[in-house]
Each structure stands twice: as structure tokens, then as C-alpha cells.
Amino acid sequence: MAGMQRGKVEQDLIDRARAVLPAGSFGNMASDVVVARGKGGRIWDLSGNEYVDFLLGSGPMFVGHDHPEVTAAVQEQIPKGTTFFANNEHGIALAETICDAMACADKLRFVSSGSEATLYAMRTARAHRKRDKVLKFEGGFHGMSDYALMSMAPKSLSNYPQAVPDTPGIPKKVSEDVIIAPYNDAETARAIIAEYHDELGAVIAEPFQRLLPPKPGFLETLREVTTEYEIPLIFDEIVTGFRFAYGGAQAYYGVTPDMCSLGKIIGGGFPLAAICGSDELMAHFDKESVADDEFLPQIGTLSGNPVAAVAGQKTLEILKRPGSYEKVFETGNRLIEGLQAAMRDNGHAAKVIGEPPLFDVFFTDGPVENYRGMAAADAAKGRTFTALLRERGVFKGDSKYYISLAHDEADIELTLEAIKGAAKALAEG
């Protein structure tokens, strides 16, 4: 990699990984870098190369790596026990904090991953409605369950509302129980929901889909039509929960669903996620509150473990302090402006899409309002730009700049210079 030297120790470890890990990786990032440590808004690889980090562990490290207060809380808890498979005070306190913050949450259940949270949210809604079908939006990512991996990143575009699997191994019958609608098309979504309303157990959406902000009125239409037909509306807030506002995207956009899934930030860097919802829906997890055929068993070995709970509780405490979100938005806005200027100054046909805490650039001159607009962008050019940024000390995934509370003035200045240099190098080929 030009600009970053790969040492023998790191290269040897990359080679060892290929012997024991498919594709030499954990299935997330590419296998060409081994991260050794992180502090604040930066990370270092095993060869000692330093980067401003906009991956943030795919989003959980919203207050930065090794935040001293989060680290202290975890270190205080570990000698007292790491998991009990039973109630603990820290998990209960975190549940109270989340329910106070999220408008849709009367109660919650903890799980260990976002995939589990969205899976249980859909299952709960289907159990409540006694209907099998779920409507999701093309390009929406809801984890790795069979229902979620329908038309998440379809290689061939089919007519709505037909769902297509994104991976082998999904039973063919699943496609019969997933209805697909285009994101940000309120009237088409309304029409499809109206047509299938008597078969739908749930409508699930990312209120901010991947990097796509909702058009004015889109989320309001979903809320209106699902209320009309008494279909539970689920917001997948694994990414947006506590990121856009303390009350999540439902507070930021002013639309309250019946349920939401949360993850990433609420675990403070440890495995933790949650299914949140109204008393009526969450009663399905309480055997004493519903009939036998309506009870949903939900068991997880590490659910609500005290280490993740104290990390999450301290993280949310930090975020609730005055000025936290203002700082994140200021950082994001400065980087968005820098990206836009670099694209314009170097003649790139490109659009910066997202919100200040979460955004990226798409190399296209067409509209980017739904999955098909995103898919039409020049992805190869985007990957090249990301690689050019990494050579200049900026670390991010193929999509998304995750902004953190820890990114400081030096991080911003380095990143803006890297963006200028990478945009110029991309233009020069």
C-alpha cells in the first residue's frame, strides 16, 4: 500500500489469518490491515501506521476508542463478574435509561447482536398480528436473518413487490413472505401496504436507510398507513439509535414507530442490542401476560451482561451532556462541506449523501434517493477514493464516514487535507 508501510509482523499475521479464516478475515473489512489499538478518534495498525478512524468499529465507538470513563466503568465491573445469565443491576439501569430516551419503548429485551434484535422485532410483530408476511424496503439492511437478506443488495432488480434472496441457503418459501417496496416512494409504499394489508405482520424500515435520508413525508406516510391497517411499524435503529439524537432517528425525524431495534452505541463497544416496543407488543415475551400460543421465548447467554451494560450506560451518560450532539454535527458538517468542495474543485460528478453523523460520497450525476440510485453510482471509483484516503491516513469502510464525539480539530484538519489530496489524485488517474 503506497503511503503506508506494512511491517513483517503484520504481514505474517495476515498470512496466518488466511490459513484459518475464510478469505483471511472475520467477514467484515478486507484482510489487508490488522488493527492493533485505538484511542479517541484514531487507530493504529500492527505496523504502527496511524489513521483518523471513521469506521469506529462499524459505528459503536461513538464517544471514541478507550474513552477514560467507559474504560473505568468496565474495569470496575470485570472483577465483580462478566456475565450471570440472570438479572443484574446494570442491565436493569440501562433498560430504564433506554426506555426513558426512546419514544416507542415502554419495555425492552436485550440480545447480543443487531441481527437478533431485528429478527425478534419481526417475529414479535408477526406473532401479534398473526400474519406471516413482512414488508421491507429494497436496499434496507436488517441483519443476517433469512427475512432480512431478501432484496438487501439484489444483483438483479425485479419488479416490486417481488423479493429476491441475497445469498444461497435461504429457503425458497421465504421469498413468499417478504414484500419489497422502494424506499422514499411514499405513494408506492402506501399502495403496496394497502394491497397486502391483510397478509402483513409488520412493516420494517431503517428510518435513515443506509445513507439515505427520508424524503419529507415518507416516514409520516408509513406511520399513517400502518396505523390505519393496525400493522406494527418497526424502525431498525441499530445504526441511528442515539446517533442522530439522544432519542434516536424517531426523535430526529419526529415519527414514532411501534417497535425499534437498537444496537451499536448502546453497548459502548461491547456486544449488546435490544428490541424495544409498546407494552402491548412486548407482552409477548411475558408468559404470564399472554396466551400460551402467543408467548415468545427469547433466550441469550450474554443478553444484558453487566460489562456491556456498564459500558453502554456510561456512553449514554456522556452523550446526554450538553453540547455532545452539537459537536458531532459540527464535525460532520465541516467534513461534508470539505468533501463537496473537493469533488467540485476536481471535476468529479459526485454527491455527498447522508446526515452530519453519517454520510459518504457517491460518484454519480444521477439522483440518489433509493437503493437503485445508490447502485447506479460508480462503486469502483468509490473504492479507489477510499483506498487513496487510507494511504493518506484516513480509515473508513467502502461506505460511510462514521463521526464520533472524539474527533478533534487535528483529526478534522488531517482529514480535509487527505480528502483534497485523494480527490486530486483520483482526477489525475
Buried (B, 14 or more C-beta within 10 A) or exposed (E): EEEBEBEEEBBEBBEEBEEEEEEBBEEEBEBBBBBBEBBBBBBBBBBEBBBBBBBBBBBBBBBBBBBEBBBEBBEEBEEEEBBEEEEBEBBEBBBEBBBEBBBBBBBBBBBBBBBBBBBBBBBBBBBBBEBEBBBBBBBBBBBBBBBBBBBBBBEEEEEBBBBBBBEEEBEEEBBEBBBBBBBBBBEBBBBBBEEBBEBBBBBBBBBBBBBBBBBEEBBBBBBBBBEEBEBBBBBBBBBBBBBBBBBBBBBBBEBBBBBBBBBBBBBBBBBBBBBBBBEEBBBBBEEEEBEEEEBBEBEBEBBBBBBBBBBBBBBBBBBEEEEBBEBBBBBBBBBBEBBBBBBEEBEBEBBBBBBBBBBBBBBBEEEBBBBBBBBBBBBEBBEBBBBBBBBBBBBBBEBBBBBBBBBBEEBBEBBBBBBBBBBEBBEEE
